[in-house]
Amino acid sequence: MDAALTGPVRLAGCSAPSRIVFGPHVTNLGDGRRFSRRHVAYYERRARGGAGIVVTETASIHPGDQPYERAPLAEGNGAGWAAIAGACRPYGTLVLAGLGHAGLEGSSAWTRSALWGPSRVAEPATRELPMEMELTEIAEVVEGFARAAAGARDAGTDGVEIDIGVRSLLRQFHSGLTNHRTDDYGRDRTRVTREVITAVRHTFRSGILAVRVCCDELAPWAGITPESARGFVRELAPLVDLITVVRGGLYSSHAYRPDFHVARNFNTELCRRMREVAGATPVVLQGSVVDPADAQRALDEGVADLVEMTRAQIADPDLVRRSAAGRAPRPCVLCNQTCQVLDPRNPVVSCIGNPEAGAEPCEPSAGKPAAPGEVLVVGAGPAGLEAARTAAESGWSVRLAERSSRLGGEVARAGALVPHLLPLVDWLGAECARLGVRVALDTSMTRGEVTREMRSGTWVLVAEGSDPSPDPSPDPSPPPADGPHWMSAAAVLDGVPDGAVVTWDPVGGPLGVAVACRLAADGRDVTYVTPDDVVGSRLAATGDLSGAGERLQRAGVRRQLRSDLAGWDGTGIRCRDRYTGETRLVRCDVVVDCSPGRSRHELDVPGANRIGDCVAPRTVAEAIRDGRAAARHVLEREPDPTSTIWRTTWDCSTAR
């Protein structure tokens, strides 16, 4: 196909400025169930960056459907759609209103009414049974889609996208896993979808009618398979203007936007097969496409007509413009740590590499930029690199001192354990070089030197990081001379003494599982010990909880759950059950501690701005956020970056 990824494309009589789609996703930006000014700023930023199509967060077409607390409701949201369309229109970006119903995969927590489903099939996570929909409820759903489409039309959107994908009622009608009906809607599983499309087309004749279709539920015994999906796509293609191919279903919702453990561009062959039967209807490739080169290749090889790059544009809203100019965009590392926010705590969508995502300003900044001056950043981990990059981008003269021989801090040191993060620190380093940051490696600073720099008028940002935690056992006595060797996770790459290994993971993140799997792959006898009830407890939010358990099992790693370390023994470590208090000796020769580090305070100079792990050892997300906030503090002369910069500069939650 002779089509440029960053060039325009015609679609149902409309023109989009690029072939890159910003797809629908949970944001938690809502004001209750209404689109807020924060939504407007969020979508406008991607349109300004060159997105060809923006599909808004899927709005429920019926008030009885509320899959999460801040899920938009189509009814009464016309003003929100109008504001989003108006904000994106100056850039030529097409805005489609996402419309859907979660069916039995929704939640009754907020509606306090029974879920709806094609049949009485329980949702796997909650085990909640829905009511089997009668013809009256089916008619309400069809009418709900039509009414929502009319609202989107009146709001000035360019069209709608109907959700037949993951967590959708229409997909549940398509699937043998969830549709056991014996009436016409069971014998003809796409009937309700065709009725919805017909009703929407009748209501919004001039608009783009797009569908997001599940084409593989990864459950071939009864679910949607690629072969059955080809029949759906062939049937629906003449009725619609755009088809986005996705995978994931009742038992595999984690497969929709998986993390870095799943290969990039994983839907390529699935999309190719659907495009073969879609006729003249354009098809969108979705599925961990984060590299513009991969997206262009999909167009060149005829896999798709457009490419959805949602997480990549959360990471870098200027992805399209940077790519068109031949510059590398800020990479999406597919960690899912802060962009997957279907979480009862309602975290707002963000990105570990781009803390401004989800916090775009609703109004122009009232702060006055300071005249450019000198900035010294001490420490070149993620926090220091982001601080240096941000300051240099604003025209300041920046020096960066790093005591080791390479950039990237602990991420670089532990790169083989967290390889997905390396492209991010590499990009930060490359940007610092492009912007003229003067880097001094193998350079340690003293308190006296920092104080002198500050007295000379230089703004100093200290990002000295953290050190490994001490012995994790509460036993005050040191390990016996003939007992297990203790070491930090990062030190694993320098070599591990012979013998059996205990991996102690009190965090439940990706590191502990990665260490255990790596050591097991090297042929070591490994026991994974955690205080949690499951392996990798924090990985549920990223979609990797079941995957982490599977990897440990395949690697032959034993598990000691809900256990604390109780003390050393000459032949191993004693573990105490958190519920019963019983202790058990786990024989080992080495204990690898995956605990957070201890903050360094070697350069704790009054008046210096401290950022990253030296404030509190956390994740890369907080480190980069600290670096950005501290640099903005310098640039705009905010009074205290730790208490006001984030709110003053970016937060617009009170200005809806």
N, C-alpha and C positions, 0 to 999 in steps of 0.2 A: 504494500500500500504506500502510495506517495503522499504521506500526511505528516506534517510536523507536529510534534507534541505540543509545542508552545505557539503553534499557529491557529488561526480561526477555524471553526467548523460550523456547517449549517445543520440545523436540527429542526424539523417540522416548521420550516418557514422562518425560523429565528437563527441568529448568528451568535455564537459564543466565542470569546476572544482566545480560548485555548481548548485543548482536548483533555484537560485535567479537571477532575471532578472532586469537590470537597463533599464527602458523603455525610449522611445523617448519623448522629451518635449522641449518646447521653452526655449532657454538659453540666447539669445541676445549676445552671445560670438563671433559672426561672424565678419570677416573682410569684410564688405559689405555682399555679398551673398556667400562668401567662408568660409569654415571651417578654423579656425585660430589655432595658437599654443595654445591659451587658451582652445579651444575645446580639443586639444590633452591632455593637462595637466589635464583637468577636467575628461575625460574618463579614462585616465591612473590611476588616483587616485582611482577610483571605482574598476578597474581591480586589482590593487594592494591590495585592501581591500578584494578581494575574489569574486566579482561578476561573475556569471557563463556566462551570456550573456549581452552584451551591445548593445542596439539598438540606433544608432545615431539619432540626431535631424532630423526629417523628411525633406527630400530635395524635392523640387518641380521638377517634371519631365518635365515641360514645362516652357519656359521663360515667357509665358503670365500669369503664376500663381505666385503671390507674396503676400501671406496672411499677412505678416508683413515685416517691413523694412529689417530686417536682416535674413529673411528666407533663408536657404541654397538653392542653385540651383544645381541640379545634374550635369548639363552640366558644365564641367570645374572643377569639385571638386574632381577629381581622386586623386590628390596629398594630399588633406585633408583626404580622406578616408584611403589612404595608410599610412599616418602618424599615424592616430588613430589606425589602425589595427596593425601597427608595435609596437606602444607603449603598446598595451594590450597583444600582443602575448606572451611575456615572462612569463605571469602569467597564460596562458592557456585559458584566457577568449575569448569566441567567439564574434566576432564583426559582427553585421548585419547592413547593410545600410538601414535606414528608407527612404521609397519612397512614395510620395503621390501627390495629387492635391486637393486643397481646394475647387474648383468649385465655386458655388454661395456663399459659406461662406468665400471666400477670400476677397481681397480688390483691388479696382482699383486705390487707391491713388498713388501707385508707378508706375504701368504699364500704367496708363491712357488709358486703353482699357477695353472693356466690359468684365464682368465676364462670365464664361461659366457655364451652368447648364443643367440638363436633360430637364427641362421645365422652363417656365417663372414664377418662384416662387421667391418672394422677400425674401432677408435675413431679419430676424425679427428686428435686431438691427439698421441696416442702411436703411432698406426699399429699397435697391438698387435691381433693376431687372436685372437678367442676360439675355444673349442671349440664346435661345434654340439651343443646339448643333445640327449641321447637321452631316451627316455621315462622312464628311471630318474631322471635329473636333474630332469625336470619334476615327477615325483611327489615328489621331495625338497623342491622349492620349495613345492608345495602343502602338504605336511605341515609344512614349516618355518613357513609363515604360521599354520597352525592351532595349532601348538605355541606360537608366540610370542603369539598371541591368548589362549591359555589362561594363559600367564604373566602377561599384562597383567590378565586377569580376576582371577586369584588375588591380584594385587597391589592390587586395589581401584580400578583406574582405571574411568572411566565408559564406556570403549569404545576402539576402535582406528581409526586412519586408515591405509588401504592406499594405498601410493604407486604410481600409474600415470602419474606425471608425468615431469618432466625427470630424466634420469639414472636411469631405472628399467627393470628387466628386463621388467615387464609392459607398459610402453609400447612397448618394443622388439618384443614379440610383436604389438602392435596395428599397427605401422607397416610399410609396404611398403619403407621404406628399410633395415630391419634384419631383416625376416622374409621369407625367400625359400623357406620350407619347402614341400614338396609333400604333406606328410601332413595329418592332421586339424587340427593346430595351425597350419598354413599356410593351409589352405582356410577355416578358421574362426578368425580371428585373436584373437577375444576369448574363445576357449574356455578357455584357461588362467586368465584373469581370473575367469570365472564359476566355475571349479572352486575357485579360491582363496576367493572370496566365500562360496560354499556351505560350504566347510570351516570358515571363520572363523565364519560364522553358526551353524553346528552347535555349535561350541566355546563361543562367547560369546553365548548366546541373548539374554540380557537387556541386553547392552551396545549402545551406539551403534556402528553400522558406517558409517564415512565413507570416501570415496575421493577422492583428488586425481588428476584426470584431465587429461592433455594433450589439448587440443582444437585445436591448430594447431602443427605443426612448422615452419611457414614454409618448407616444401619441397614445393610442390604437385605436382611431377613424380612423386613416389612416397610422400611422407610423409603423415602425418595432416593432413587439411584440416578446416576448420569443418564442411563438409557431411558428411564421413565421420564426424566426431566426433559429430554429431547422432544418427547411427545408434547409436554406442556408448552415448551418454547415454540415449537412449530405451530401449535394451536393458537397461542396468544400473540405471536409476533405480528400478524396482520392487524391486530386490534390496537396496538400501542405504538409509541414513537421511540422508545428507548428501553433497553433491557439491561439491568445490572445482574451479573451472574455471581451468586454467593453460595457458600456451603455452611452446614451446621444445622442442627435440629434439636429434637427433644433431648437426646442423650449426648449431644455434641455442640452445645452453644459456644463452648470454649474454642471451637475450631473456626469461628467466624473471623475474629481478629486476634489470632494467637500471638504469643511472644516470640522471641528470637530463637527458641528451640525448634520452631517449625521453619522449614526452608522458605525463603522469600519467593514471591510470585507463585505461590503454591497452587493457585487456581488457573494457571496458564492453560493446561491441557483441557481442563473442564470448560473453560471459556471458549477455547477453540472449537470444541465439539458442539457447543450451543450455537456458536456463530454459523456453523455449517448449516443449521436448520432454521436460522432466523430470517432468511431471505434478505430483503432490503432494509430491515429494521436495524439500526445501529446497536451495537453491543458494547457494554462497559466491562473491562477487566477489573476485578477487585481482589484483594488478598495479599497483604504485606508487600505491596509495591511501593518502595521507598526511594529507589534510585531512578532518576530521570532517564538514564541510559537504558535501564531495563524496560521502562515504560515505552520509550521510543522503539525499542526492539519488538515489543508486542504489537505496535502499530505496523512496523515494517513487515513483520511475518504474518500479518493478517489475523492475529489472535483476536483483536478487538478494534473498535473504532474510536473509543475513548478509554481513559484509564482513571480509576479512582485512586487518589493518593491522600487519604484523609489524615492518617497519623503523620505522614511526612509534612503536611501543611500545618498541622498543629505545631510541629517542631520548627518549621520555618515558613511563615506565611508568605515570604517572598520567593518561595521555591520556583515558581514559574518565571519570574523576572530574572532571578539569578541564573537559572538554566539557560534562558534565552540569551543572556549576556556571556555565557561560557564560564560562569563562576560556580563553584561547588556550594550547594545549599547546606545549611546546618543539618547534620544527619539525624534522621530518626533511627534510634538503635533498637526499636521494637521491644523495649523493656516492659511496656504497659504499666509502669509504676504509678503514673499520675494522670494518664489520659483515659484509663478505664475506670469510670467512676460510678458504676451501678453498685452502690454501696449505701447501706442505711444511714451512714454518717453524713451523707450528702456532700462529699468533697467536690469542689469545683474542678472542672477539667483544666489540666495544665500539662506541662512537659518538663522532664528533668533537665533538658538542655535549653529550654526557652521558658523561663518563669513568667514572662509576660503573657503567655497563652492563658486565656481565661480571665485575665486581669487587664485587658486592653482599656485604655482610658476612654471614658464616655464623654469627657470634655477636654479641650486643650489644657495642657498643664499651666497652672498659674505661677509656677516657680520661674525665677529668672536664672538662666544659665550663667554660671560664673565665667569670668575671663579665663581662658586656658592657662594652666600652670604646670607644675611638676608633680608627678605622682610616682611614688616608689611602692611596689608591691613585693612583699617578702613571702615567698612560697609560690610554687608553680603547679599546685594541684588544681583541680577543677575550679575551686573558689578563686584562687589567685589568677588563673588564666582568664576567667570570665571578667573579673574586675579590671585586669589590664586591657582586655579587648574593648570593654565598654568605655573606659576612659579614653583610650587611643582613638576610638571611633568618633569621639566628640572633640578631637583636636588637641587633647592634652599630650604633653611629653611624658612618656611612661617608661620607667625602668622596672625590670622584673628580675629579682635575685632568687636563685634556687640553689639550695645547698647540695643537692645530688647532681648527677651527671645527665639527667634527662628531665623533660617536662612530663607533667601528668600526675605527680604525687603517687599515692597508694594505688590509684587505678593503673598507672603505668607499671608499677612494681608487680602488681598482681594480675597483669594483663592476661596471662594464660588461663587464669581462673574466671575472669570476667571479660572475655575477648569482645563481647558485644559493645562494651563501653569504650574501647580503644578508638574507634572512628570519631567519637565525640571529642576526646581530648586532643586527638590529632588535628581535628578541624579548628579547635580553639587555638592550638599552637600555630597552625598555618595562618589563621586570621591575625594573630598577634604579629607574625612576621610581615604579613602584607601591610599592616597598619603602622609599621615602623617601631614596634616596641623593642627596646634594647634589652636583650636577655643576657644575664650573666649566670651560667651554670657553675657548679662546684664552688658556690659563693655563700658562705655563712655570714650572717649578720649578728652583731652583739647588741645588747641593750644600749650601750653607749653610742654605737653608730646610729641606731634608730632614733635616739634622742637628738643627736646632732642634726640628722636629716630634718626632723620636725622643727627644730629651732631655726633652720635655714629657710623655712617657708615651704618645705616639701610636704605634701600630704602623704602619709604612710598608711598602707593597708597591710596588716599582718595576717598571713594565711599559713601559719607554721605547721598546721595539721595536728596529728595525734600519734601517739606511740602505742604499741601493742599493750593489751591489758596485762596485768600481773597474773600470777597463778590463779586460775578461776575457782579453785577449791576453797571453801570456807575454813578448812583446817589451817590454823595459824602456823603450824610447823611446816618447814620446807619439805619438798618431796624427798623421800629417802634416797641415799646415794645410789642404791641399787634399784630404785623405783623407776616409774615411767618418766620419760623425757617430755617436758612441756614445751610447746612452740606455738607461735601465732600462725594464722591461716596464710598470711603473705609469705612467711618463711618457708612454706611448703615447697615453693619453687626453687629454693636454694638446696633442697635435698632433705629427705626424711630418714632418720635412723631406722635400722632394720627392726622388724618385728610387727606385732599387731598394733592397730591404731584405733583410738577412740576419737571421733570428731564431735566436739562439744558445740552445739548450736543453740544458744539461748535467744537468738533473734528470729529465726524462722524465715529468713529471706533466701535469696538465691545462692549466697556464698557457701553456706554449710553443706547444702546438697551438692554443689559443684566440687567442693573439696573431697567429700566422701566418694563421689563417683570417680574423680580423677585418681585417687589413691587405689580404689578397687580395680580400676582399669590397669594400673601398674602391677596388679597381682597381690596387693596387700590385703590382709585380713582386717576388715573395717567394721566398727560398730558406731552407728550414728546415735548420739544421745541428745535428747531435747526435753525441756520442761513442758512442752505442748502435747496435746492429745493426738496430733497428726504431724507428719513430716512437712516442713515448710509451711507453717501456718499462715504466713503472710502472703503466700503465693496464690491464694484463692482470688485475691483482687486482680492479679495479673493473668489469670486463666491457666496457671501452671501447676495448680495443686495436685491434680491427678497425674499429670505428667512427671512431676518430681518424684512422687511415690513409685511410679512405674520405672523410672530410671534407676532408682536405688534398688528396686527388686531385681531388675535385669542384671545389675552390677554385682548382685550377691551381698549387698550391705545389710548387716543385721541392724535392728532398730530397738532402741531402749527409750520408750516414750514416757511422758509425764514424770520425768526424773530430774532431780538436781544432783550436782556433784557434792558428795558429803565428805570426802577426804581421800588422802593418798593411802596406798597400801604397797607393800614391797613388790607385789606382782600385778598391780593394776590400780584402778580407781574405784572407790565406793560410790554407788549411785543410790539415792534415796527416793522412793516413790512419793510423789507429792500428795497423794490421797491417803495412803495407808501408813506412811512413815517407815516402811520396811526398807532395809538396805540390801543391796546386792553388789557383789564384787564383779566388776567387768575386767577381765584380765587383758592387759595391754602393755606395750612397751613405749608407746608414744601417745600423748594427748595433744590434738590440734585444736586450739581455741579459736572459735569463730565469733567471739564476743566483739562488741564495739571497742575501739581503742580508748586511750586516756588522752585528754587534751594536753598539748604542750603549752607551757607557760614561760619558755625561755625568754621571749620577747614581750612580756606583759608590761608594756610601758604606758603610764598614764597618758591619755589623750590619743593614743594610737587606735585606729579602727581595726578590731579583730573580726575575722570572718572565717566561716567554714568549720572544720573539725576542731580547731583550737578554741572555739566557743563551746561547741558540744559535738561530739562525734555522731554524725548522722549519715544520711545517704548522699549520693551525688546530687540529687535534686535540691536538697537544702544548701549544699555547698555552693552550687551555681547561683541559687537564689540569693544567698548572702553576698556573693561576689558582685552580682548585678546591683543589688540594693546599696551596697557600700560605695560603689562607683557613682551611682546616681546621687548619693549623699554628698560626695565630693563635688560633683558637677553642678548640683543645684543648691548646695550649702544647706541641706536639711539639718535640723538640730541633732538628731540622734538616729542613726540608721537602724539600730536594733529595735526601736520602739515606734518610729513614725514613718520611715521612708516608704515601707510597703503600702501603708494605708494612704499616705498623702500623694504618692506618685501615681499609683495604678488602681487602687481599689475604688470602684464606682458602685459598690453594692447599695449605697444609700442614695444614689442618684438615678433611680430607675425611671 
